[in-house]
Amino acid sequence: MKAAFRNLYLGAACAAALVPQMASAQTAVTLYGRVVSGLAYIDNVYDPVANASFSKTMVAGNQWGTSMWGMKGKEDLGGGLAANFLVESGFDLKNGSTGGALFNRRAYVGLSNDSWGSFRFGKNLFISNDVWDLDPTGQQWVGSATLVRGRSWPGANNVVEYSTPNMGGFSATAQISLGEQAGNSKANRGEGFSLTYANQDLMLRGIYSQRHDATGVYTDVFNSSKETIIGGTYKFGPAKLYAAYDYITAPQAALTAASKLKHAWVGVRYDVTPALTLIGSLFHVKSDRVAGKATLGMVGADYALSKRSLLYAAFGNVSNSSGANFGVDGISGNPAVNQSQRTIYAGIAHSF
């Protein structure tokens, strides 16, 4: 009996001695997020059933940016090696919906090293989302994704991804999203790379991506296509200038649909005060065949109440040519063919 108690005591003492070591090896986990909402108005939303156009007023969900929450963690494994993970879900604040998936934006695990870069496996945003820092609006609904109907901001499943370390201002990321279909390795597959050069006030970026349809080819410029984006930003004083060119092709598109899009934009962000930033941008898209062309203008303002909270407001207008019906925000409903459309929205965003 005494021996049993002695062994129990020794076991407890060993466990107590190990607890600090185990705790020091635990991953440091951070909970983060952002909530965004406000009011929005849009006119000339076409109803094909009624063959008429209407305006509508909405509680704005994610016009300025996605509401989201997530967790991320990193553990130092020694020798410059670290294990890390990130899980993140976007949601619509006006109704709390997440689209059915718990982590619908990102869910990956990986290893990183300051010398050779980082690998990630799981779910991530598609590589074309790197257009974010070429967009003067910060990818608001009235922004770089609008006239390409979301081609540049989808998610990607079954991802294998590698990012280089920073090498004298140069960095790169390569990504493949496996379709995982037996007998056709290209079906539903996506892949691409992003190259960046950043030095003081100058940033240059090039992005190339491919998204295959269920049969492995490119049949829709807005969904299954090849996209090339080149652009840059330059900051001087309180102003930051933006310019980019976006070329999309779908070689196997039907003859009744567009097979090419040429999309370009310029813009500026101007810091009037440390709290107030004004935004101005102009986007233009031109397609071949039947989709026509459109010009989208956006002006907006962000006003920081603190480091975590800001007020935002924006106005957008799209003008469509004959054959085109691009919506002003790409989400809330398109106008009739050859009609213009306007929106105005304002709200608050808080990060934690």
C-alpha positions as CSV (number, residue, x, y, z in Angstrom):
1,M,0.0,0.0,0.0
2,K,2.8,2.4,0.9
3,A,4.5,1.6,-2.4
4,A,1.3,2.4,-4.3
5,F,1.0,5.8,-2.5
6,R,4.7,6.5,-3.2
7,N,4.3,5.7,-6.9
8,L,1.2,7.9,-7.0
9,Y,3.0,10.8,-5.4
10,L,6.0,10.4,-7.7
11,G,3.7,10.4,-10.7
12,A,1.9,13.5,-9.6
13,A,5.2,15.3,-8.9
14,C,6.5,14.4,-12.4
15,A,3.2,15.6,-14.0
16,A,3.5,18.9,-12.0
17,A,7.1,19.3,-13.2
18,L,6.1,18.8,-16.8
19,V,3.1,21.2,-16.9
20,P,5.3,24.4,-17.3
21,Q,7.1,22.7,-20.2
22,M,3.9,21.6,-21.9
23,A,2.4,25.0,-21.4
24,S,5.4,26.7,-23.0
25,A,5.0,24.4,-26.1
26,Q,1.3,25.3,-26.5
27,T,0.3,27.2,-29.6
28,A,-0.4,30.9,-29.0
29,V,-3.9,31.4,-30.2
30,T,-5.5,34.7,-31.3
31,L,-9.2,35.4,-31.8
32,Y,-9.9,38.2,-34.2
33,G,-12.7,39.5,-36.3
34,R,-14.6,42.4,-37.9
35,V,-18.2,43.4,-38.0
36,V,-19.6,45.7,-40.7
37,S,-23.1,47.1,-41.4
38,G,-25.0,50.2,-42.4
39,L,-27.6,51.3,-44.9
40,A,-27.6,51.2,-48.7
41,Y,-29.8,52.5,-51.5
42,I,-29.7,51.3,-55.1
43,D,-31.8,52.3,-58.1
44,N,-32.8,50.8,-61.5
45,V,-32.8,47.1,-60.3
46,Y,-34.5,45.3,-63.2
47,D,-37.2,42.7,-62.6
48,P,-37.5,40.5,-65.7
49,V,-40.9,39.1,-64.6
50,A,-42.5,42.5,-64.2
51,N,-40.3,43.9,-67.1
52,A,-39.8,47.0,-65.0
53,S,-37.1,48.6,-62.9
54,F,-37.3,49.5,-59.2
55,S,-35.2,51.0,-56.5
56,K,-34.6,49.5,-53.0
57,T,-33.3,50.5,-49.6
58,M,-31.4,47.8,-47.7
59,V,-29.6,47.2,-44.4
60,A,-26.1,46.9,-45.8
61,G,-24.2,43.8,-44.9
62,N,-20.7,43.7,-46.4
63,Q,-20.6,46.6,-48.9
64,W,-17.5,48.1,-47.3
65,G,-15.9,44.8,-46.3
66,T,-16.7,41.3,-45.1
67,S,-17.9,40.7,-41.5
68,M,-15.8,37.8,-40.2
69,W,-14.3,36.1,-37.2
70,G,-11.5,33.7,-36.9
71,M,-8.7,32.1,-34.9
72,K,-5.0,31.8,-35.7
73,G,-2.1,30.3,-33.9
74,K,1.6,29.7,-34.2
75,E,4.1,27.5,-32.4
76,D,7.9,27.9,-32.5
77,L,9.3,24.5,-33.2
78,G,13.0,25.6,-32.9
79,G,15.6,26.2,-35.6
80,G,13.5,28.9,-37.2
81,L,10.7,26.4,-38.0
82,A,7.1,27.2,-36.9
83,A,3.8,25.4,-37.2
84,N,0.7,27.6,-37.8
85,F,-3.0,27.4,-38.5
86,L,-5.9,29.7,-39.4
87,V,-9.6,29.2,-39.5
88,E,-11.9,32.0,-40.6
89,S,-15.6,32.5,-41.3
90,G,-17.3,35.3,-43.1
91,F,-20.9,36.2,-42.3
92,D,-23.7,38.7,-43.1
93,L,-24.2,40.8,-40.1
94,K,-27.8,41.8,-41.0
95,N,-29.0,38.3,-40.6
96,G,-26.1,36.3,-39.2
97,S,-25.9,33.9,-42.0
98,T,-22.6,32.2,-42.9
99,G,-23.6,30.4,-46.1
100,G,-23.8,27.0,-44.5
101,A,-20.1,26.3,-43.8
102,L,-18.5,26.9,-40.4
103,F,-15.2,28.2,-41.8
104,N,-16.2,29.4,-45.3
105,R,-13.2,31.7,-46.0
106,R,-10.1,30.0,-44.7
107,A,-9.2,26.8,-42.9
108,Y,-5.6,25.8,-43.2
109,V,-2.5,24.4,-41.4
110,G,1.1,24.8,-42.4
111,L,4.8,25.1,-41.6
112,S,6.9,28.2,-42.1
113,N,10.6,29.2,-41.9
114,D,12.2,32.6,-42.3
115,S,14.8,31.1,-44.7
116,W,12.6,29.0,-47.1
117,G,9.1,30.5,-46.7
118,S,5.8,28.7,-45.9
119,F,3.5,25.9,-47.0
120,R,-0.2,25.8,-46.3
121,F,-2.8,23.0,-46.8
122,G,-6.6,23.3,-46.6
123,K,-8.9,26.1,-47.7
124,N,-8.0,29.6,-48.6
125,L,-9.1,32.6,-50.7
126,F,-8.3,32.0,-54.4
127,I,-4.9,33.6,-55.5
128,S,-6.7,36.3,-57.5
129,N,-7.8,37.9,-54.2
130,D,-4.3,39.3,-54.1
131,V,-5.8,42.1,-56.3
132,W,-6.9,43.6,-52.9
133,D,-3.9,45.9,-52.6
134,L,-4.2,47.1,-56.2
135,D,-7.8,48.2,-55.5
136,P,-8.2,51.8,-54.2
137,T,-11.6,50.8,-52.6
138,G,-10.1,47.9,-50.7
139,Q,-12.4,45.5,-52.6
140,Q,-15.6,47.1,-51.6
141,W,-18.7,46.0,-53.5
142,V,-18.2,49.0,-55.8
143,G,-14.6,48.1,-56.7
144,S,-12.3,45.9,-58.7
145,A,-14.6,42.8,-58.6
146,T,-17.7,44.6,-59.7
147,L,-17.3,44.7,-63.5
148,V,-15.8,41.2,-63.6
149,R,-18.8,39.9,-61.5
150,G,-16.7,38.5,-58.7
151,R,-14.1,36.7,-60.9
152,S,-11.3,38.0,-58.7
153,W,-12.6,37.2,-55.2
154,P,-13.8,33.5,-55.0
155,G,-12.6,31.0,-52.4
156,A,-10.6,27.9,-53.1
157,N,-10.9,24.4,-51.6
158,N,-8.4,21.5,-51.4
159,V,-5.5,24.0,-51.5
160,V,-1.8,23.4,-51.6
161,E,0.1,26.8,-51.3
162,Y,3.7,28.0,-51.0
163,S,4.9,31.5,-50.3
164,T,8.5,32.6,-50.5
165,P,10.2,34.8,-47.9
166,N,10.8,38.4,-48.7
167,M,13.9,38.6,-50.9
168,G,15.1,42.2,-51.2
169,G,11.6,43.4,-51.7
170,F,10.5,40.5,-54.0
171,S,8.0,37.9,-52.8
172,A,5.8,35.3,-54.5
173,T,3.0,32.9,-53.8
174,A,1.9,29.8,-55.8
175,Q,-1.4,28.0,-55.3
176,I,-3.2,25.0,-56.6
177,S,-6.8,24.1,-55.7
178,L,-7.3,20.5,-56.6
179,G,-10.5,19.4,-58.2
180,E,-10.2,15.9,-56.9
181,Q,-12.2,14.3,-59.7
182,A,-11.1,10.8,-60.8
183,G,-10.4,10.6,-64.5
184,N,-10.1,14.3,-65.1
185,S,-7.4,16.1,-63.1
186,K,-8.4,19.5,-64.5
187,A,-12.1,19.4,-63.6
188,N,-13.0,22.1,-61.1
189,R,-9.3,22.9,-60.6
190,G,-7.8,26.3,-59.9
191,E,-4.2,27.4,-59.9
192,G,-2.2,30.5,-60.1
193,F,0.7,32.6,-58.8
194,S,1.2,36.1,-57.5
195,L,4.5,38.1,-57.8
196,T,5.1,41.3,-55.8
197,Y,7.8,43.9,-55.5
198,A,7.6,46.4,-52.7
199,N,10.1,49.1,-51.8
200,Q,9.3,52.1,-49.7
201,D,6.5,54.0,-51.5
202,L,6.3,51.7,-54.6
203,M,4.5,48.4,-54.9
204,L,4.2,46.4,-58.1
205,R,2.2,43.2,-58.5
206,G,1.4,40.6,-61.1
207,I,-1.2,37.9,-60.7
208,Y,-2.1,35.0,-63.1
209,S,-4.8,32.5,-62.3
210,Q,-6.9,29.7,-64.0
211,R,-10.2,28.4,-63.0
212,H,-11.5,25.3,-64.8
213,D,-15.1,24.2,-65.1
214,A,-16.6,20.8,-64.3
215,T,-15.2,19.4,-67.5
216,G,-11.7,21.0,-67.1
217,V,-12.0,23.8,-69.7
218,Y,-12.7,27.5,-69.8
219,T,-16.3,28.3,-70.7
220,D,-17.2,31.5,-68.8
221,V,-15.2,34.7,-68.4
222,F,-16.8,35.4,-65.0
223,N,-16.3,31.9,-63.5
224,S,-14.1,29.4,-65.5
225,S,-11.4,31.4,-67.2
226,K,-7.8,32.6,-67.4
227,E,-7.1,35.9,-65.7
228,T,-3.9,38.1,-65.8
229,I,-3.7,41.2,-63.6
230,I,-0.8,43.7,-63.5
231,G,-0.7,46.9,-61.6
232,G,0.9,49.0,-58.9
233,T,0.6,51.7,-56.3
234,Y,2.8,54.7,-55.5
235,K,2.5,56.8,-52.3
236,F,3.7,60.3,-52.1
237,G,2.8,62.6,-49.2
238,P,-0.8,62.1,-48.2
239,A,-1.8,60.5,-51.5
240,K,-1.6,56.9,-52.7
241,L,-2.1,56.3,-56.5
242,Y,-3.4,53.1,-58.0
243,A,-3.5,51.7,-61.5
244,A,-4.1,48.1,-62.9
245,Y,-5.0,46.2,-66.0
246,D,-7.0,43.0,-65.9
247,Y,-7.3,40.6,-68.9
248,I,-9.7,37.6,-68.8
249,T,-10.2,34.9,-71.5
250,A,-12.5,31.9,-71.8
251,P,-11.5,30.2,-75.1
252,Q,-14.3,27.6,-74.9
253,A,-17.1,30.1,-74.2
254,A,-20.3,29.7,-76.3
255,L,-20.5,32.1,-79.3
256,T,-23.5,33.8,-77.6
257,A,-21.3,34.8,-74.6
258,A,-18.2,36.9,-74.1
259,S,-14.9,35.1,-74.4
260,K,-12.6,38.1,-73.5
261,L,-12.8,40.9,-71.0
262,K,-10.4,43.9,-70.9
263,H,-10.7,45.6,-67.5
264,A,-8.7,48.6,-66.2
265,W,-8.8,51.1,-63.4
266,V,-7.1,54.1,-61.8
267,G,-7.7,55.5,-58.4
268,V,-6.4,57.4,-55.4
269,R,-6.7,57.4,-51.6
270,Y,-6.0,60.7,-50.0
271,D,-5.4,61.2,-46.3
272,V,-7.0,64.6,-45.5
273,T,-6.2,64.1,-41.8
274,P,-4.9,61.1,-39.8
275,A,-8.5,60.1,-39.3
276,L,-10.2,61.0,-42.7
277,T,-9.3,59.3,-46.0
278,L,-11.0,60.2,-49.3
279,I,-11.3,57.6,-52.1
280,G,-11.8,58.1,-55.8
281,S,-11.7,55.4,-58.5
282,L,-12.7,54.8,-62.1
283,F,-13.1,51.3,-63.6
284,H,-13.8,50.4,-67.3
285,V,-14.5,47.0,-68.9
286,K,-14.9,46.0,-72.5
287,S,-15.9,42.6,-73.8
288,D,-16.0,41.0,-77.1
289,R,-19.2,39.6,-78.7
290,V,-22.4,40.4,-76.7
291,A,-21.5,41.6,-73.2
292,G,-20.8,45.2,-74.2
293,K,-18.8,47.6,-72.1
294,A,-19.3,49.7,-69.0
295,T,-17.7,52.4,-66.9
296,L,-17.9,52.5,-63.1
297,G,-17.1,55.4,-60.9
298,M,-16.8,55.4,-57.1
299,V,-16.1,58.1,-54.5
300,G,-16.0,57.4,-50.8
301,A,-14.7,58.3,-47.4
302,D,-13.4,56.5,-44.3
303,Y,-13.3,58.2,-41.0
304,A,-11.5,56.5,-38.1
305,L,-13.1,56.9,-34.7
306,S,-10.3,54.9,-33.2
307,K,-7.8,52.3,-34.2
308,R,-10.6,49.7,-34.3
309,S,-13.7,51.6,-35.4
310,L,-14.5,53.7,-38.4
311,L,-17.4,55.2,-40.3
312,Y,-17.6,54.7,-44.1
313,A,-19.6,56.2,-46.9
314,A,-19.5,55.7,-50.7
315,F,-21.4,56.6,-53.9
316,G,-21.1,54.6,-57.1
317,N,-22.4,55.0,-60.6
318,V,-22.2,52.6,-63.6
319,S,-23.0,53.4,-67.2
320,N,-23.6,50.6,-69.6
321,S,-23.3,50.5,-73.4
322,S,-25.6,48.7,-75.8
323,G,-25.7,45.1,-74.9
324,A,-24.3,45.5,-71.3
325,N,-26.1,45.3,-68.0
326,F,-23.4,45.4,-65.4
327,G,-24.6,46.2,-61.9
328,V,-23.2,49.1,-59.9
329,D,-22.1,46.8,-57.0
330,G,-22.3,43.4,-58.7
331,I,-24.5,41.9,-55.9
332,S,-27.8,43.8,-55.3
333,G,-29.3,43.3,-58.8
334,N,-28.5,44.4,-62.3
335,P,-30.1,47.2,-64.3
336,A,-31.8,46.6,-67.7
337,V,-29.5,46.4,-70.7
338,N,-28.0,49.7,-71.7
339,Q,-29.2,51.4,-68.5
340,S,-27.2,53.1,-65.8
341,Q,-27.4,52.4,-62.1
342,R,-26.4,54.2,-58.9
343,T,-25.9,53.3,-55.2
344,I,-25.1,55.0,-52.0
345,Y,-24.2,53.3,-48.8
346,A,-22.8,54.2,-45.4
347,G,-22.2,52.5,-42.1
348,I,-19.7,51.5,-39.4
349,A,-17.0,48.9,-39.2
350,H,-15.4,47.6,-36.0
351,S,-12.4,45.3,-35.7
352,F,-11.4,43.2,-32.7
